[in-house]
Structures are given as C-alpha cells and as structure tokens.
Amino acid sequence: MVRVGIETLVDTQMEPIAGDRVGLITNPSGVDSELVPTIDTLYNHDDVELVRLFGPEHGIRGNEQAGVKVDDSVDERTGLPVTSLYGDNRRLEPDMVEDLDTVVYDMQDIGCRFYTLIYTLAYALEGISETDTSFVVLDRPNPIAPLAVDGNRVSPDHESFVGGRRLPITHGLTVGELARYFNGEFDLGADLEVVELEGWTHDTWYDELELAWVPPSPNMPTLDTATIYPGTCLFEGTTLSEGRGTTKPFELIGAPWVDAEEWAATLNDLDVDGCAFRPAYFTPMFSKHERQDVEGVQIHVMDRDEIAPVEIGVKMLITAFQLYPESDWVQSNGEHFVDKLAGGRTLRETISDVDPNESADDVYDRLDRRWDEEREAFADLLDDYTLYQ
C-alpha cells in the first residue's frame, strides 16, 4: 500500500517541522489515504503551529474556475489567513514568510508541464531561497508516470505560468522530484526537504494504488482526463472547445463548424495507438462556444500502455486545421496562447503552414524528430533528481 508524504510525515512524528510555525500551500487534493485534509492534520497536530495557508489557482478549497484571479481571504473552516498565489502576484515573496519557520507544499500534480500547480511550487522555491525559511514537499505519486518523457522542452524565451523551467510536456517526475529538479537545475539553493512516498515506483498508474482520485482542479475529474490532457490541452490555444463546460473536459474536443463524423473517421484512419475517436455532439455550459451546439470527437483511452497523448493531441490539431479552415489560434495582447503551451512558435507555425493534402502522420513525424534531442537531454538529467527506482 502506498503511503503519501503527509502520512510519512506523521509516522516520523513530524520531525522535519516539529515545533515550527508553518505555512501550507495546498488545495483539496492535499489529503491522506483516508481523505483527511492536510490542512486539518497540521491544524490539529500538537507538534506544529499552522499559522497561514497559501492558495494556488482554483483557490485553497478548489472552488474557482480556471484562470480566475483568487484574492487573499480567511479560510472559513479554520479561521486562518489565506495568501493567494494566483492573484495580482503569483510568487511567494520573502515578506510573506517572515513569521514562518517552514513552508509545506502538499498538492497532487498530474505529470504534465501545463499544470499551474507546479509553477506555484517553482515560484515558491524561488522566494524561499531568499530567506532562512525551510521548504518541505510532501510527495505524491505522478498519476501518469508510466508515460514516456515526451514533447519538446520549453524554450527560455517562452517561459510562462503554463510552461517553463525547460520541462518537456510529460516529465515523469513527482512533485518532490520536480522540487529537486527546480532547486538543483536552476541553482536556487533553497533549504528543501522532500518527505518521500512509501511503496511507489515510476511504473505505476494512479488507479493501481489504494488511493482515491481527488480532482486537483475542477476540470481534471478522472485519471483518463489526466492521461489524455498532455495532448488535448493544446486546444486551449485554439478557437475549438477543449471540453470545458462539459462533463468530459479535455476528452471532448470540437467546434460549431466541425463535422463530427468526418473528423472522427479521419482520426481513426491515422496511425495512433492506444485510443479511439468517437463522433460527439455537446453543448458547453461555459467557456468557449457557451450554450452552442458543438460537433467534435471524444477521445477514448483504449490501451494506456500504448497511448502517446502528445502524438494524439498534435495529430488532432493538424487534422482540425486541415479540415476546417475556420479554426484559428487564440490571441491575447498580440500573443498566441498556444505558444506558451507549446513552449515556442514551432508547433503553431508548422501547423499553420501545412499543406491540406499532407499526411498528418508525416507532419507529426517532422515535429517529433525535432524534439528527439530535447527529450534525450531532459532524460539524461533525471538520475540526479529521481527518488524512486
């Protein structure tokens, strides 16, 4: 049975933080195997004084939608002050921890570089490194760890809160290992300790564990969602719906101008392992194409041991832009959002210039060959930071 970091911490009698004034970065996914929130565990423990909470995107209780600014507040359950790390400032600044001995991080990541919770971790480490406050990560499994390291690495000039720190799209690391990577690879020098998992290895899918799935964000309801997300999240950077506002976010993709039967047939004819595409008809209740009839596809995970979500997402993008010229890239203040997700301009420029008659397999293979060297360079770093063999 796997034991998550908070359980390891309690079992060791709170030694890393005993007697400390503690701040906690967490959200609803920060629970033990009995679903007791880490907030409650630390707040009620005699050996520490929990004095402040820090809230990421979606808020400390997970009730805000994606991209919604979160203000400082007071937690109604504990009465503790909550400092937002997804408001006007997304960084943990040194003055936020002046009265703290230790900051603890406990949130479930999903193993993909787009997820903002890991940049909350990176920014917190940067802030902590300028202080005498220590930083403790309570480790959790990477739910999609068996997937290969995949995709390009973020170029330094496209660093953002949805892609940075030279990460590939799927990285294979736990949050504790990511913290070690951030701290070591970028010379932060923070006083970091990782409270390790017990009984977990990198070849394990999350549903093979005796742990409940607690959505780490409102649009990550299942492990299947997390499995396909590294590919379909790229649709956030397009005018097609990525399924927000439905019960299957990131599994349903479409737009009012799509022909569901045509697109599904085209995708099923491609050389894509581990999944199947079903024609789908849906009406998002919010976000893109709100309350409009949308046609598209649902991606079904058929064999996750064969699945390659980055390949799936890129081939879906290629065919969507080939078949439906109405499709476009989302821009804000003159910037293409997909460039932040894709870690550079190459993906967008390649797909925008593609010949409508060129095979999507061939276009993807051209991109994939460009990413080989970047993937290998990242994989070469992992032995320095992995904790679980």
VORO-894340 format. One record per residue (C-alpha): residue number from 1; residue in one letter; x, z, y. Coordinates in nm, 3 decimals, padded with zeros to 5 digits, always signed. Example, Ala and Ser with C-alpha at 12.3 -4.5 7.8 and 13.67 -1.06 7.14 Angstrom:
[atom 1 "A" [+01.230 +00.780 -00.450]] [atom 2 "S" [+01.367 +00.714 -00.106]] 
This chain:
[atom 1 "M" [+00.000 +00.000 +00.000]] [atom 2 "V" [+00.136 -00.098 +00.339]] [atom 3 "R" [+00.170 +00.174 +00.600]] [atom 4 "V" [+00.174 +00.066 +00.963]] [atom 5 "G" [+00.406 +00.211 +01.225]] [atom 6 "I" [+00.168 +00.478 +01.356]] [atom 7 "E" [+00.136 +00.619 +01.003]] [atom 8 "T" [+00.513 +00.617 +00.954]] [atom 9 "L" [+00.548 +00.796 +01.287]] [atom 10 "V" [+00.304 +01.070 +01.193]] [atom 11 "D" [+00.465 +01.107 +00.849]] [atom 12 "T" [+00.805 +01.168 +01.010]] [atom 13 "Q" [+00.647 +01.447 +01.218]] [atom 14 "M" [+00.665 +01.248 +01.540]] [atom 15 "E" [+01.043 +01.283 +01.557]] [atom 16 "P" [+01.105 +00.980 +01.784]] [atom 17 "I" [+00.865 +01.111 +02.053]] [atom 18 "A" [+00.832 +01.484 +01.979]] [atom 19 "G" [+00.792 +01.689 +02.296]] [atom 20 "D" [+00.772 +01.378 +02.515]] [atom 21 "R" [+00.540 +01.277 +02.793]] [atom 22 "V" [+00.414 +00.945 +02.659]] [atom 23 "G" [+00.258 +00.627 +02.792]] [atom 24 "L" [+00.085 +00.399 +02.541]] [atom 25 "I" [+00.044 +00.020 +02.553]] [atom 26 "T" [-00.239 -00.062 +02.314]] [atom 27 "N" [-00.579 -00.223 +02.255]] [atom 28 "P" [-00.849 -00.199 +01.984]] [atom 29 "S" [-00.612 -00.340 +01.720]] [atom 30 "G" [-00.391 -00.030 +01.754]] [atom 31 "V" [-00.538 +00.163 +01.462]] [atom 32 "D" [-00.415 +00.315 +01.136]] [atom 33 "S" [-00.531 +00.217 +00.788]] [atom 34 "E" [-00.833 +00.447 +00.827]] [atom 35 "L" [-00.920 +00.273 +01.157]] [atom 36 "V" [-00.833 +00.577 +01.368]] [atom 37 "P" [-00.714 +00.450 +01.708]] [atom 38 "T" [-00.356 +00.529 +01.803]] [atom 39 "I" [-00.496 +00.649 +02.136]] [atom 40 "D" [-00.684 +00.923 +01.952]] [atom 41 "T" [-00.393 +01.007 +01.721]] [atom 42 "L" [-00.149 +01.063 +02.007]] [atom 43 "Y" [-00.403 +01.220 +02.244]] [atom 44 "N" [-00.497 +01.483 +01.986]] [atom 45 "H" [-00.147 +01.548 +01.849]] [atom 46 "D" [+00.015 +01.882 +01.932]] [atom 47 "D" [+00.371 +01.747 +01.943]] [atom 48 "V" [+00.331 +01.496 +02.228]] [atom 49 "E" [+00.156 +01.472 +02.562]] [atom 50 "L" [-00.019 +01.140 +02.609]] [atom 51 "V" [-00.049 +01.105 +02.985]] [atom 52 "R" [-00.112 +00.735 +03.058]] [atom 53 "L" [-00.246 +00.418 +02.897]] [atom 54 "F" [-00.134 +00.064 +02.973]] [atom 55 "G" [-00.382 -00.219 +02.922]] [atom 56 "P" [-00.293 -00.580 +02.827]] [atom 57 "E" [-00.506 -00.895 +02.857]] [atom 58 "H" [-00.866 -00.815 +02.750]] [atom 59 "G" [-00.821 -00.451 +02.855]] [atom 60 "I" [-00.745 -00.126 +02.679]] [atom 61 "R" [-01.076 -00.139 +02.489]] [atom 62 "G" [-01.074 -00.519 +02.442]] [atom 63 "N" [-01.393 -00.592 +02.633]] [atom 64 "E" [-01.267 -00.857 +02.878]] [atom 65 "Q" [-01.263 -01.230 +02.807]] [atom 66 "A" [-00.951 -01.447 +02.808]] [atom 67 "G" [-00.779 -01.488 +03.143]] [atom 68 "V" [-00.997 -01.231 +03.321]] [atom 69 "K" [-00.799 -01.009 +03.557]] [atom 70 "V" [-00.800 -00.645 +03.444]] [atom 71 "D" [-00.791 -00.371 +03.710]] [atom 72 "D" [-00.643 -00.024 +03.690]] [atom 73 "S" [-00.904 +00.223 +03.572]] [atom 74 "V" [-00.974 +00.552 +03.397]] [atom 75 "D" [-01.043 +00.547 +03.024]] [atom 76 "E" [-01.393 +00.689 +02.976]] [atom 77 "R" [-01.321 +00.833 +02.631]] [atom 78 "T" [-01.004 +01.030 +02.712]] [atom 79 "G" [-01.011 +01.054 +03.090]] [atom 80 "L" [-00.657 +00.916 +03.101]] [atom 81 "P" [-00.547 +00.679 +03.378]] [atom 82 "V" [-00.510 +00.316 +03.266]] [atom 83 "T" [-00.249 +00.100 +03.435]] [atom 84 "S" [-00.325 -00.269 +03.394]] [atom 85 "L" [-00.053 -00.504 +03.274]] [atom 86 "Y" [-00.284 -00.802 +03.323]] [atom 87 "G" [-00.384 -00.770 +03.685]] [atom 88 "D" [-00.204 -00.853 +04.007]] [atom 89 "N" [+00.114 -00.752 +03.824]] [atom 90 "R" [+00.179 -00.831 +03.459]] [atom 91 "R" [+00.508 -00.646 +03.443]] [atom 92 "L" [+00.571 -00.284 +03.362]] [atom 93 "E" [+00.759 -00.177 +03.674]] [atom 94 "P" [+01.008 +00.112 +03.673]] [atom 95 "D" [+00.791 +00.319 +03.909]] [atom 96 "M" [+00.507 +00.309 +03.653]] [atom 97 "V" [+00.710 +00.523 +03.412]] [atom 98 "E" [+00.885 +00.766 +03.646]] [atom 99 "D" [+00.699 +01.063 +03.494]] [atom 100 "L" [+00.728 +00.944 +03.132]] [atom 101 "D" [+00.989 +01.014 +02.866]] [atom 102 "T" [+00.873 +00.740 +02.631]] [atom 103 "V" [+00.650 +00.433 +02.631]] [atom 104 "V" [+00.493 +00.345 +02.295]] [atom 105 "Y" [+00.370 -00.006 +02.208]] [atom 106 "D" [+00.107 -00.048 +01.934]] [atom 107 "M" [-00.089 -00.375 +01.916]] [atom 108 "Q" [-00.147 -00.631 +01.644]] [atom 109 "D" [+00.018 -00.967 +01.710]] [atom 110 "I" [-00.083 -01.285 +01.526]] [atom 111 "G" [+00.256 -01.453 +01.487]] [atom 112 "C" [+00.223 -01.732 +01.745]] [atom 113 "R" [+00.408 -01.776 +02.073]] [atom 114 "F" [+00.093 -01.848 +02.280]] [atom 115 "Y" [-00.037 -01.492 +02.241]] [atom 116 "T" [-00.001 -01.296 +02.564]] [atom 117 "L" [+00.037 -00.957 +02.394]] [atom 118 "I" [+00.397 -01.039 +02.301]] [atom 119 "Y" [+00.484 -01.119 +02.664]] [atom 120 "T" [+00.338 -00.785 +02.765]] [atom 121 "L" [+00.594 -00.649 +02.517]] [atom 122 "A" [+00.876 -00.860 +02.662]] [atom 123 "Y" [+00.796 -00.770 +03.022]] [atom 124 "A" [+00.765 -00.402 +02.931]] [atom 125 "L" [+01.108 -00.406 +02.772]] [atom 126 "E" [+01.250 -00.566 +03.086]] [atom 127 "G" [+01.100 -00.293 +03.305]] [atom 128 "I" [+01.204 -00.012 +03.072]] [atom 129 "S" [+01.561 -00.143 +03.065]] [atom 130 "E" [+01.594 -00.045 +03.432]] [atom 131 "T" [+01.503 +00.318 +03.361]] [atom 132 "D" [+01.601 +00.615 +03.145]] [atom 133 "T" [+01.266 +00.597 +02.965]] [atom 134 "S" [+01.281 +00.512 +02.596]] [atom 135 "F" [+01.063 +00.249 +02.428]] [atom 136 "V" [+00.911 +00.282 +02.081]] [atom 137 "V" [+00.737 -00.002 +01.898]] [atom 138 "L" [+00.501 +00.097 +01.618]] [atom 139 "D" [+00.539 -00.202 +01.392]] [atom 140 "R" [+00.260 -00.404 +01.233]] [atom 141 "P" [+00.252 -00.699 +00.991]] [atom 142 "N" [+00.276 -01.055 +01.111]] [atom 143 "P" [-00.053 -01.177 +00.959]] [atom 144 "I" [+00.066 -01.538 +00.916]] [atom 145 "A" [+00.429 -01.456 +00.829]] [atom 146 "P" [+00.439 -01.688 +00.524]] [atom 147 "L" [+00.407 -01.989 +00.754]] [atom 148 "A" [+00.736 -02.162 +00.827]] [atom 149 "V" [+00.909 -02.138 +01.163]] [atom 150 "D" [+00.760 -02.442 +01.335]] [atom 151 "G" [+00.727 -02.633 +01.660]] [atom 152 "N" [+00.966 -02.674 +01.949]] [atom 153 "R" [+01.125 -02.387 +02.139]] [atom 154 "V" [+01.015 -02.323 +02.498]] [atom 155 "S" [+01.249 -02.488 +02.747]] [atom 156 "P" [+01.387 -02.242 +03.007]] [atom 157 "D" [+01.214 -02.426 +03.295]] [atom 158 "H" [+00.871 -02.386 +03.133]] [atom 159 "E" [+00.873 -02.009 +03.087]] [atom 160 "S" [+00.522 -01.863 +03.126]] [atom 161 "F" [+00.293 -01.586 +03.006]] [atom 162 "V" [+00.169 -01.811 +02.723]] [atom 163 "G" [+00.509 -01.933 +02.613]] [atom 164 "G" [+00.859 -01.811 +02.673]] [atom 165 "R" [+01.177 -01.644 +02.556]] [atom 166 "R" [+01.284 -01.961 +02.370]] [atom 167 "L" [+01.029 -01.894 +02.094]] [atom 168 "P" [+00.904 -02.167 +01.860]] [atom 169 "I" [+00.528 -02.195 +01.808]] [atom 170 "T" [+00.532 -01.994 +01.484]] [atom 171 "H" [+00.821 -01.748 +01.471]] [atom 172 "G" [+00.767 -01.540 +01.158]] [atom 173 "L" [+00.851 -01.205 +01.320]] [atom 174 "T" [+00.662 -00.877 +01.350]] [atom 175 "V" [+00.621 -00.718 +01.693]] [atom 176 "G" [+00.903 -00.478 +01.609]] [atom 177 "E" [+01.132 -00.765 +01.517]] [atom 178 "L" [+01.026 -00.954 +01.830]] [atom 179 "A" [+01.117 -00.649 +02.037]] [atom 180 "R" [+01.462 -00.651 +01.877]] [atom 181 "Y" [+01.492 -01.024 +01.949]] [atom 182 "F" [+01.389 -00.985 +02.315]] [atom 183 "N" [+01.615 -00.685 +02.366]] [atom 184 "G" [+01.917 -00.832 +02.193]] [atom 185 "E" [+01.899 -01.203 +02.261]] [atom 186 "F" [+01.834 -01.156 +02.633]] [atom 187 "D" [+02.072 -00.862 +02.683]] [atom 188 "L" [+01.805 -00.624 +02.813]] [atom 189 "G" [+01.973 -00.310 +02.689]] [atom 190 "A" [+01.651 -00.109 +02.667]] [atom 191 "D" [+01.656 +00.219 +02.472]] [atom 192 "L" [+01.448 +00.069 +02.188]] [atom 193 "E" [+01.338 +00.217 +01.857]] [atom 194 "V" [+01.116 +00.038 +01.605]] [atom 195 "V" [+00.911 +00.259 +01.374]] [atom 196 "E" [+00.904 +00.036 +01.070]] [atom 197 "L" [+00.630 -00.071 +00.834]] [atom 198 "E" [+00.643 +00.057 +00.479]] [atom 199 "G" [+00.578 -00.169 +00.181]] [atom 200 "W" [+00.561 -00.504 +00.364]] [atom 201 "T" [+00.761 -00.825 +00.331]] [atom 202 "H" [+00.755 -01.159 +00.512]] [atom 203 "D" [+00.591 -01.347 +00.224]] [atom 204 "T" [+00.264 -01.154 +00.255]] [atom 205 "W" [-00.059 -01.275 +00.415]] [atom 206 "Y" [-00.260 -01.014 +00.601]] [atom 207 "D" [-00.559 -01.023 +00.365]] [atom 208 "E" [-00.327 -00.935 +00.075]] [atom 209 "L" [-00.284 -00.594 +00.236]] [atom 210 "E" [-00.517 -00.295 +00.218]] [atom 211 "L" [-00.577 -00.319 +00.592]] [atom 212 "A" [-00.894 -00.409 +00.777]] [atom 213 "W" [-00.879 -00.701 +01.020]] [atom 214 "V" [-00.944 -00.570 +01.371]] [atom 215 "P" [-00.962 -00.864 +01.615]] [atom 216 "P" [-00.666 -00.824 +01.852]] [atom 217 "S" [-00.859 -01.028 +02.112]] [atom 218 "P" [-01.222 -01.139 +02.145]] [atom 219 "N" [-01.156 -01.494 +02.024]] [atom 220 "M" [-00.947 -01.404 +01.720]] [atom 221 "P" [-01.222 -01.293 +01.480]] [atom 222 "T" [-01.063 -01.373 +01.142]] [atom 223 "L" [-00.738 -01.445 +00.961]] [atom 224 "D" [-00.846 -01.810 +00.925]] [atom 225 "T" [-00.866 -01.825 +01.305]] [atom 226 "A" [-00.513 -01.688 +01.331]] [atom 227 "T" [-00.389 -01.931 +01.066]] [atom 228 "I" [-00.511 -02.242 +01.249]] [atom 229 "Y" [-00.455 -02.112 +01.604]] [atom 230 "P" [-00.088 -02.223 +01.634]] [atom 231 "G" [-00.214 -02.582 +01.632]] [atom 232 "T" [-00.557 -02.578 +01.788]] [atom 233 "C" [-00.468 -02.350 +02.080]] [atom 234 "L" [-00.307 -02.661 +02.230]] [atom 235 "F" [-00.660 -02.784 +02.303]] [atom 236 "E" [-00.682 -02.514 +02.571]] [atom 237 "G" [-00.473 -02.756 +02.775]] [atom 238 "T" [-00.728 -03.038 +02.742]] [atom 239 "T" [-01.082 -03.110 +02.855]] [atom 240 "L" [-01.203 -03.075 +02.495]] [atom 241 "S" [-01.356 -02.743 +02.393]] [atom 242 "E" [-01.137 -02.525 +02.173]] [atom 243 "G" [-01.449 -02.350 +02.045]] [atom 244 "R" [-01.462 -02.063 +02.293]] [atom 245 "G" [-01.821 -01.956 +02.335]] [atom 246 "T" [-01.896 -02.018 +01.966]] [atom 247 "T" [-01.863 -01.805 +01.655]] [atom 248 "K" [-01.564 -02.013 +01.542]] [atom 249 "P" [-01.316 -02.027 +01.831]] [atom 250 "F" [-01.012 -02.247 +01.757]] [atom 251 "E" [-01.177 -02.366 +01.435]] [atom 252 "L" [-01.437 -02.577 +01.619]] [atom 253 "I" [-01.293 -02.847 +01.846]] [atom 254 "G" [-01.493 -03.110 +02.030]] [atom 255 "A" [-01.647 -03.255 +02.346]] [atom 256 "P" [-01.971 -03.425 +02.453]] [atom 257 "W" [-01.800 -03.768 +02.431]] [atom 258 "V" [-01.671 -03.723 +02.073]] [atom 259 "D" [-01.829 -03.888 +01.768]] [atom 260 "A" [-01.817 -03.612 +01.506]] [atom 261 "E" [-01.844 -03.835 +01.201]] [atom 262 "E" [-01.581 -04.079 +01.330]] [atom 263 "W" [-01.327 -03.813 +01.426]] [atom 264 "A" [-01.367 -03.618 +01.102]] [atom 265 "A" [-01.323 -03.934 +00.895]] [atom 266 "T" [-01.013 -04.034 +01.093]] [atom 267 "L" [-00.856 -03.691 +01.050]] [atom 268 "N" [-00.937 -03.669 +00.679]] [atom 269 "D" [-00.763 -04.006 +00.628]] [atom 270 "L" [-00.436 -03.864 +00.764]] [atom 271 "D" [-00.162 -03.706 +00.558]] [atom 272 "V" [-00.244 -03.343 +00.641]] [atom 273 "D" [-00.210 -03.082 +00.369]] [atom 274 "G" [-00.396 -02.757 +00.328]] [atom 275 "C" [-00.709 -02.828 +00.531]] [atom 276 "A" [-01.023 -03.039 +00.558]] [atom 277 "F" [-01.219 -03.158 +00.860]] [atom 278 "R" [-01.598 -03.136 +00.871]] [atom 279 "P" [-01.815 -03.309 +01.132]] [atom 280 "A" [-01.951 -03.032 +01.354]] [atom 281 "Y" [-02.216 -03.004 +01.625]] [atom 282 "F" [-02.215 -02.699 +01.853]] [atom 283 "T" [-02.315 -02.563 +02.193]] [atom 284 "P" [-02.063 -02.329 +02.359]] [atom 285 "M" [-02.233 -02.035 +02.528]] [atom 286 "F" [-01.949 -02.005 +02.781]] [atom 287 "S" [-01.619 -02.168 +02.875]] [atom 288 "K" [-01.578 -02.547 +02.857]] [atom 289 "H" [-01.900 -02.753 +02.824]] [atom 290 "E" [-02.109 -02.439 +02.854]] [atom 291 "R" [-02.459 -02.492 +02.707]] [atom 292 "Q" [-02.392 -02.861 +02.647]] [atom 293 "D" [-02.433 -03.037 +02.314]] [atom 294 "V" [-02.087 -03.097 +02.174]] [atom 295 "E" [-01.970 -03.304 +01.878]] [atom 296 "G" [-01.640 -03.249 +01.705]] [atom 297 "V" [-01.491 -03.106 +01.390]] [atom 298 "Q" [-01.446 -02.776 +01.217]] [atom 299 "I" [-01.107 -02.723 +01.054]] [atom 300 "H" [-01.139 -02.553 +00.717]] [atom 301 "V" [-00.839 -02.379 +00.561]] [atom 302 "M" [-00.838 -02.503 +00.203]] [atom 303 "D" [-00.488 -02.410 +00.084]] [atom 304 "R" [-00.296 -02.188 +00.321]] [atom 305 "D" [+00.020 -02.208 +00.110]] [atom 306 "E" [+00.036 -02.577 +00.202]] [atom 307 "I" [-00.102 -02.561 +00.555]] [atom 308 "A" [+00.101 -02.656 +00.862]] [atom 309 "P" [-00.113 -02.564 +01.166]] [atom 310 "V" [+00.122 -02.715 +01.426]] [atom 311 "E" [+00.105 -03.051 +01.249]] [atom 312 "I" [-00.274 -03.023 +01.229]] [atom 313 "G" [-00.314 -02.944 +01.599]] [atom 314 "V" [-00.079 -03.219 +01.715]] [atom 315 "K" [-00.239 -03.485 +01.496]] [atom 316 "M" [-00.581 -03.377 +01.622]] [atom 317 "L" [-00.459 -03.417 +01.980]] [atom 318 "I" [-00.315 -03.761 +01.909]] [atom 319 "T" [-00.634 -03.892 +01.748]] [atom 320 "A" [-00.859 -03.736 +02.014]] [atom 321 "F" [-00.672 -03.917 +02.291]] [atom 322 "Q" [-00.654 -04.240 +02.090]] [atom 323 "L" [-01.024 -04.249 +02.001]] [atom 324 "Y" [-01.174 -04.104 +02.318]] [atom 325 "P" [-01.016 -04.222 +02.646]] [atom 326 "E" [-01.244 -03.979 +02.831]] [atom 327 "S" [-01.022 -03.697 +02.705]] [atom 328 "D" [-00.783 -03.558 +02.963]] [atom 329 "W" [-00.536 -03.279 +03.031]] [atom 330 "V" [-00.639 -02.968 +03.228]] [atom 331 "Q" [-00.453 -02.924 +03.557]] [atom 332 "S" [-00.428 -02.630 +03.793]] [atom 333 "N" [-00.240 -02.641 +04.123]] [atom 334 "G" [-00.086 -02.970 +04.015]] [atom 335 "E" [+00.048 -02.829 +03.688]] [atom 336 "H" [-00.062 -02.927 +03.339]] [atom 337 "F" [-00.157 -02.614 +03.146]] [atom 338 "V" [-00.067 -02.781 +02.815]] [atom 339 "D" [+00.296 -02.799 +02.932]] [atom 340 "K" [+00.304 -02.419 +02.936]] [atom 341 "L" [+00.159 -02.401 +02.585]] [atom 342 "A" [+00.383 -02.680 +02.458]] [atom 343 "G" [+00.691 -02.536 +02.624]] [atom 344 "G" [+00.767 -02.857 +02.812]] [atom 345 "R" [+00.635 -03.200 +02.902]] [atom 346 "T" [+00.734 -03.389 +02.586]] [atom 347 "L" [+00.412 -03.334 +02.390]] [atom 348 "R" [+00.182 -03.439 +02.674]] [atom 349 "E" [+00.391 -03.738 +02.779]] [atom 350 "T" [+00.423 -03.863 +02.421]] [atom 351 "I" [+00.050 -03.843 +02.354]] [atom 352 "S" [-00.044 -03.988 +02.694]] [atom 353 "D" [+00.175 -04.295 +02.630]] [atom 354 "V" [+00.085 -04.350 +02.266]] [atom 355 "D" [-00.035 -04.692 +02.151]] [atom 356 "P" [-00.402 -04.662 +02.045]] [atom 357 "N" [-00.316 -04.850 +01.726]] [atom 358 "E" [-00.010 -04.646 +01.628]] [atom 359 "S" [-00.048 -04.417 +01.330]] [atom 360 "A" [-00.093 -04.052 +01.425]] [atom 361 "D" [+00.137 -03.969 +01.134]] [atom 362 "D" [+00.414 -04.179 +01.290]] [atom 363 "V" [+00.366 -04.025 +01.636]] [atom 364 "Y" [+00.379 -03.675 +01.491]] [atom 365 "D" [+00.690 -03.758 +01.287]] [atom 366 "R" [+00.869 -03.871 +01.606]] [atom 367 "L" [+00.790 -03.538 +01.771]] [atom 368 "D" [+00.874 -03.338 +01.461]] [atom 369 "R" [+01.220 -03.495 +01.432]] [atom 370 "R" [+01.292 -03.392 +01.791]] [atom 371 "W" [+01.205 -03.033 +01.702]] [atom 372 "D" [+01.427 -03.005 +01.392]] [atom 373 "E" [+01.739 -02.887 +01.572]] [atom 374 "E" [+01.545 -02.633 +01.781]] [atom 375 "R" [+01.377 -02.484 +01.474]] [atom 376 "E" [+01.706 -02.456 +01.292]] [atom 377 "A" [+01.874 -02.288 +01.590]] [atom 378 "F" [+01.599 -02.025 +01.604]] [atom 379 "A" [+01.601 -01.969 +01.227]] [atom 380 "D" [+01.977 -01.907 +01.246]] [atom 381 "L" [+01.909 -01.609 +01.475]] [atom 382 "L" [+01.662 -01.432 +01.251]] [atom 383 "D" [+01.904 -01.241 +01.030]] [atom 384 "D" [+02.014 -01.047 +01.338]] [atom 385 "Y" [+01.664 -00.920 +01.409]] [atom 386 "T" [+01.456 -00.910 +01.089]] [atom 387 "L" [+01.387 -00.570 +00.933]] [atom 388 "Y" [+01.202 -00.664 +00.614]] [atom 389 "Q" [+01.351 -00.873 +00.334]] 
